[in-house]
Amino acid sequence: TQNCLACHQATGAGIPNDFPPLANSDYLNADVHRAIEVVKFGLTGEVEVNGNVYNSAMPKQNISDEDVAAVLTYVYNNWGNNETEVTTEMVKSRK
């Protein structure tokens, strides 16, 4: 809630035209390694999520690899996503 809620909302719906949804996200479900990199290193520039283009910045999150794994596992196992289990080892492998 401290890091994600303001932009992606409690329901994972995001904010239309500003911040993309995490719920039922084709962008997340397509590539777990890319999702890990976004959380670890941030993202700027255009992305297309569920047919809509977003062009806002997401700063890197200053959280542990364990927390990255836990947050992404939560996101992937809620809001209609593909139930991926993200491990700490997967997070550590992204550099």
C-alpha positions as CSV (number, residue, x, y, z in Angstrom):
1,T,0.0,0.0,0.0
2,Q,2.9,2.4,0.6
3,N,4.4,2.1,-2.8
4,C,1.7,0.9,-5.3
5,L,-1.7,2.1,-4.1
6,A,-1.5,5.8,-5.1
7,C,-1.0,5.0,-8.8
8,H,-2.4,1.5,-9.3
9,Q,-5.3,1.8,-6.7
10,A,-6.4,-0.7,-4.1
11,T,-8.3,-2.7,-6.8
12,G,-5.3,-2.8,-9.2
13,A,-7.4,-0.8,-11.7
14,G,-4.9,2.0,-12.1
15,I,-5.9,5.5,-13.1
16,P,-7.3,5.9,-16.6
17,N,-5.0,7.8,-19.0
18,D,-2.4,8.2,-16.3
19,F,-1.3,4.9,-14.6
20,P,-1.9,1.4,-16.1
21,P,-3.9,-1.3,-14.4
22,L,-2.3,-4.2,-12.7
23,A,-5.7,-6.1,-12.8
24,N,-6.1,-8.4,-15.8
25,S,-2.9,-6.9,-17.2
26,D,-1.8,-8.3,-20.6
27,Y,1.5,-6.4,-20.1
28,L,2.2,-8.2,-16.8
29,N,0.9,-11.6,-17.8
30,A,3.0,-11.6,-21.0
31,D,6.5,-11.4,-19.3
32,V,7.2,-11.9,-15.6
33,H,10.9,-11.1,-16.1
34,R,9.9,-7.7,-17.6
35,A,7.6,-7.1,-14.7
36,I,10.4,-7.8,-12.2
37,E,12.6,-5.4,-14.0
38,V,10.0,-2.6,-13.9
39,V,9.7,-2.9,-10.2
40,K,13.4,-3.2,-9.6
41,F,14.6,-0.6,-12.1
42,G,11.6,1.6,-12.9
43,L,10.1,2.4,-16.3
44,T,9.7,5.5,-18.4
45,G,8.2,5.9,-21.8
46,E,5.1,4.5,-23.5
47,V,3.7,1.1,-22.7
48,E,0.5,-0.4,-24.0
49,V,-1.6,-2.2,-21.4
50,N,-4.9,-3.8,-22.3
51,G,-5.1,-1.8,-25.5
52,N,-4.5,1.6,-23.9
53,V,-1.2,3.6,-24.2
54,Y,0.3,5.0,-21.0
55,N,3.3,7.4,-20.9
56,S,4.1,8.1,-17.3
57,A,7.1,7.2,-15.2
58,M,7.3,4.5,-12.6
59,P,10.3,5.0,-10.3
60,K,12.3,2.0,-9.2
61,Q,11.1,0.7,-5.9
62,N,13.6,0.6,-3.1
63,I,12.5,-2.7,-1.6
64,S,14.3,-5.9,-1.1
65,D,14.3,-8.7,-3.6
66,E,12.2,-10.7,-1.2
67,D,9.6,-7.9,-1.1
68,V,9.7,-7.6,-4.9
69,A,8.9,-11.3,-5.2
70,A,6.1,-11.1,-2.6
71,V,4.5,-8.0,-4.2
72,L,4.5,-9.5,-7.7
73,T,3.3,-12.9,-6.5
74,Y,0.4,-11.0,-4.8
75,V,-0.4,-9.1,-8.0
76,Y,-0.1,-12.2,-10.2
77,N,-2.4,-14.1,-7.9
78,N,-5.1,-11.5,-7.7
79,W,-7.3,-9.3,-9.9
80,G,-7.6,-11.9,-12.7
81,N,-3.9,-12.3,-13.5
82,N,-2.2,-15.6,-14.4
83,E,-1.2,-16.9,-10.9
84,T,2.6,-16.8,-11.5
85,E,4.7,-17.5,-8.4
86,V,7.6,-15.0,-8.4
87,T,10.6,-16.3,-6.4
88,T,13.4,-14.3,-4.8
89,E,15.8,-16.2,-7.1
90,M,13.9,-15.0,-10.1
91,V,14.2,-11.4,-8.8
92,K,17.9,-11.7,-8.0
93,S,18.6,-13.0,-11.6
94,R,17.4,-9.7,-13.1
95,K,20.3,-7.3,-13.3
